Amino acid sequence: MSLQIAKEIVTNIKNGDIKPVYFLMGEEAYYIDAISDYIEKAVLSEEEKGFNQMVLYGRDVTIDDIVGNAKRYPMMAERQVVIVKEAQDLSRTIENLVTYVESPQPTTVLVLCYKYKKLDARKKLSKAIKKAGVLFESKKLYDNQIPEWIKRTLASKGYTISPKAAQMLTEFLGTDLGKINNELDKLKLILKPGAQITPQIIEENIGISKDFNNFELQKAIGERDIRKAFSIIQYFSQNPKNNPIVMTVSLLYGFFVKVLKYHSLTNKASAAKELGVNPYFLKDYEKAARNYPMKKVSSIIAAIRGVDMKSKGVGAANMSQGDLLKELLVKIFE
């Protein structure tokens, strides 16, 4: 949803529909930066930017400073652009902006990047921005939405990616879209247009093992491949910094919660949608459900919670990450 709205905002600007105020807020910084960067690059010509484009930082200015700059008239240009980065540092006084927003300077494009927070929709400023300009909320994506985001992002740039490769990137990089996009940009530098990104390419260029990662551990456990699961855990114990236990525990917990949900489904035909997983990976959950009855899955989830607590120092006396994960595998496979 954030992607679609961000695209609409950029398209409107391209078409000359430029608003006097853009308030960009929310948990996902990627779209806030994308819109702000586009405005910074595209609204003014290079010749106009010298006198008519200003970048301020919330920690260094007051609302009065912002308003003072916004009320200036452009020099030898149709408009000026004022961008306030890290505007969340002004959260205590941000409502004081309402007087300006209710009557904004028509020749100024004021952009406020309000990351990791959002305005109170009940207050005047939020309502005034909606009336005068654009109030955009950039929402964080869920883990299960990231692979599809990677696929769409690459498709827009003429590349494809295998489902496993997308899952590997998600597992390794998390939900930070900016970080993921940076890695994708690096891969594009070495790939021919139209190429497909595979697990092999990721292993060779990003440093994620295609055979020893949380995704492969999850698959091995689901298939009850005891030897492979223990070999992956052994690899993790030798590389703990690159394979933190918190990521492994979180992934396995999410996996078995979905397996439990799969057991309870009356209509398995819509399982992929109900579980929120790519249909390509549905077979992994089907296999795990066959290998682990519902009662066993419940006990596994309890064991995962127990290991999570121990990894945080509760009830475990100096146990290494590797030993904790081995203990968990024993409980899963018993």
Secondary structure, DSSP 8 states (H G I E B T S, - for coil): -HHHHHHHHHHHHHTT---SEEEEEES-HHHHHHHHHHHHHHSS-HHHHHHHEEEEEGGG--HHHHHHHHTS--SSSS-EEEEEETGGGGTTTGGGGHHHHHS--TTEEEEEEEET----TTSHHHHHHHHHSEEEE-----GGGHHHHHHHHHHHTT-EE-HHHHHHHHHHHTT-HHHHHHHHHHHHHHS-TT-EE-HHHHHHHT---SSSSHHHHHHHHHTT-HHHHHHHHHHHHHSTTTS-HHHHHHHHHHHHHHHHHHHH-S-GGGHHHHHT--GGGHHHHHHHHHHS-HHHHHHHHHHHHHHHHHHTTSS-SS--HHHHHHHHHHHHH-
